[in-house]
């Protein structure tokens, strides 16, 4: 007796059983491949715009900047190309010479831009706070924890070295402010190191252009956990007690985005 065939055929197993909805599934399925590329392009455009703005601002205060950058580029590229000639590979070294020339010009531009920004803010109220807030690394800056009506000010910085008190203004007035603030801090932090710095060009003072380097070179006395504990204890002292101008510039202008980027480099 012949066997009858089943009326409902079962779906085949394996790859043949995958329906239209399963097509295209894989490690890269569902991702928009264009998004990361668009994000990189947008980031590059933003950075290029900030560099262009910084160049325009720096050139106004440093008219020789274009010639200095050109000479730097030519000199660096020439040195690399001469090495290529000595190695009998002048054409091979051309791309490298261009890259080295551009890098050298960029480094010089960064330094000239930073110097121009420092010259604009030097002597302005809040200049030290502006520099401190631009430091790279894990620093907690509280500007204007003490001050006078003459715009002398003391700023407080917490970090791995401990507590750093930075004063700017007339030395005879800020030293008294420093001493008073140091006593307040000592009652809270105990044996934690406390450093005091007076910004200025006189003997025993730290020039504004060297302030950030001076602070960052202080010895690392505390661990990350100790710094967090110190921040909690320091919260008892409160924050700023006087207004400090933000982004000081001659004429009351505010600091631009490009200048803030330059000072952080």
N, C-alpha and C positions, 0 to 999 in steps of 0.2 A: 504494500500500500504506500503510495507516494506521500511524502510529508508536504504539508502546506506551508507556504512562505508567510512569515509574519507581515501583517499589514503596516505596523509602525516600525520603520527602520531607526535604529539607534544612531545617534550622532557619531561620526567617526572621531577617533581619538587622535591626539598628536596635533601637529601644526595645522592639519587640514580642518580640525574642528574649531579653529578660531574664527569668530565672526568679524564683520566689518568694523565693529567698535573696538576690537583688539588690535587693529592694524596700527602700526606706527609706534607701538609701545616699546620702550627701551630706556637705556640710561639717560638719554637726552630728551625723551618725550615730555611734552608739556612745558618746556622751558622756552622762553623767548630769547633766542640767541642774539637778537639785536640790542637788548637792554644794556648788558655790560659794556658793549662797544660805545653806545650812545653816552653812557655815564662817563667813560674815560675821555671821550671827546669834549663833553661839557666841562669836565674838570680841567682839562688842558686849556680850554678857552678862558676859563675863569682865572687860571694862573697866569696865562699870557696877558690878560687884561690888567691884572694887578701889577705885573712887571712893567707894562707900558705906562701905567699911571705913576708908578714909583720913579721910572726914568724921567718922565715929564717934570715931576716935582723936583727931583734932584738936579736936573739940568738948569732949572730956574736959579738955583742957588750955587750951582757949580758949572759955569759956562764952558769950562775946559773939558767937561766929562766926555763928549763925543770923541775928541782927539785922543784923550788918555785911553779910552777903550779901544780905539783903532790901533794905536801904537802897541798896546798890550797884545791884541790879537795877532798883529803882524810879527811881533818879536817872538811870541811863543810858537806860532806856526813855522816861522823861519828856522828856529832851533831844531824842531822835529824834522823838518824837511832836510836840513843839513845832515842830520843823523842818517836819514834815508839815502842821501847821496853818498855818504861815506860807506854805507853798506851795499852800495850798487843797486838800490831798490827805490829810486826817487818816486816813481809813479805809485808804488805800493803804499808809500808813506803819506801820500797827499790826503786821503780821508782822515788819517790819524792826526795830521798836522792841523786840519780844519777843526776837528773836535777839541784838540788841546788848546787851540787858539780861542775858541768859543768859551771853553771852561775857564781859562785864565781871565778873559774879559768879564765873565760873569762874577768871578770872585772879586775882582777889582771893583766892579759896579756895586756889589753888595757892601763892600767896605766904605766906598764913597757915599753911598746912600745912607748908611748908618751914621757916618760922620756928619752928614748934612742935617739929619734929623736931630742929632744931639746938639748941634750948634743952634738950631731953632728953639729948642726947649730949655737950653741952659740958662739959668737965672730966673726962669719963670716959676711961680708958685705951683707946687705939685709935680715938678720935674722928676724928683727922686721917686715918687710913687709911680709915675709913668714908667720909669726904668724897671722898678721892682716887679710891677705887674706884667712886664714883658719877658721875665726870666723863664727859661726852659726848665722843666722838671717839676717835681711835686713840692710846690711852695704855697703856703697860705699867707697872702698879703692882706693886712688890714691897714688901710691908709687913714691918717689923721686920728690916731688914738689919743693924741695930745697936741695942743697948739696954742698960739697966741693970736690976738687981734691983728698983729702985723704979718700974719700968714706964715709964721714959723711953724713947723710941724714935725711930729715924730710919727713914724710908721712902724708897724710891728710885722715881722716875718717869722713864720714857724716852718721848720724844716728839719732835716737830719742833723744839722749842727746844733740845734736847740732853738733858742729865741734870739732873734736879731732885731735890735732897735735902731732904726735909721732916722737921723735928724737932718733937716735942711732949714736954712735960715741964718740969722745972725748968730755967730758962735756963742757970744756971751749970754744970749737968751736960751738957745737950744740946749746948752749943756745943763742948765737947771731943769729944763723939761725932761731931759734924758735921765738925770738922777732921780727925779720923782717917779717917772714911769718904771725905772729899773727896780725901785723899792716895791712898787705895786706888783710887778711881775714876780719878783723873788718870793713874795709871800704865798704865791700860788704854785710856783713850779718847784720850789725846794732847791735841790742840788743840780737841777738842769742848767747847763751852761747858758749864760746870757751875754751876748755880744752887743756893744754899742758902737755905732758908726756915725760920724759927722761928715756930711757931704760938703765939699769945698775944695779950693785950690791951695789953701794954706798948709803949712807943715802939720803933720798929724791928722790931716783930713783926707778923705778919699774923693778924687775927681769924679764928676758925674759919669763921664764916659767909661770909667773903670769900675763903677759901682757893682754892676751885675757880676763881673768876673771876680771881684773881691768877695762877694757874698758866696758865690758858688765854690770858691776855693777853700772856704772854711772847713775845718775837720768834721767828718761825719761821726758824731758822738752817739747818736741814737739809732735804734732799729726802727723799722717801719711801724711795728706795734707800739713802740714807745712814743712815736710821733702822734699816732692816733689817740693814745691816752692823754698826751699833752694837749691836744686840741680840745678834748672834752673838758679838761681842767681850765684851760684858758678861756672857755666860753663864759666863765663866771665874771671875767673882766669886761665883757661886753664888746661892742664893735667900735666903729668910728665915733669920735666925739666932736669932730669939726668937719665942715665941708672941704673937700680937696678938689681943685679943678681937675676934670678928666681930660686927658689928651692935651696938655698945655701947648699952646703955640702963640707966637707973637700976634697981637691983634685980636685975641680971643677966639681964634679959629679952632675947630675941633680936629683931632687926629684922624686922618683918612685911613681906610682899610689897608691900602698898600703900604703906608708908612708903618702901621702896626705889624704887618708881615715882615718888613725889612728889619725892624728892630729885634725880631725874634730869631733871626738867622745868626 
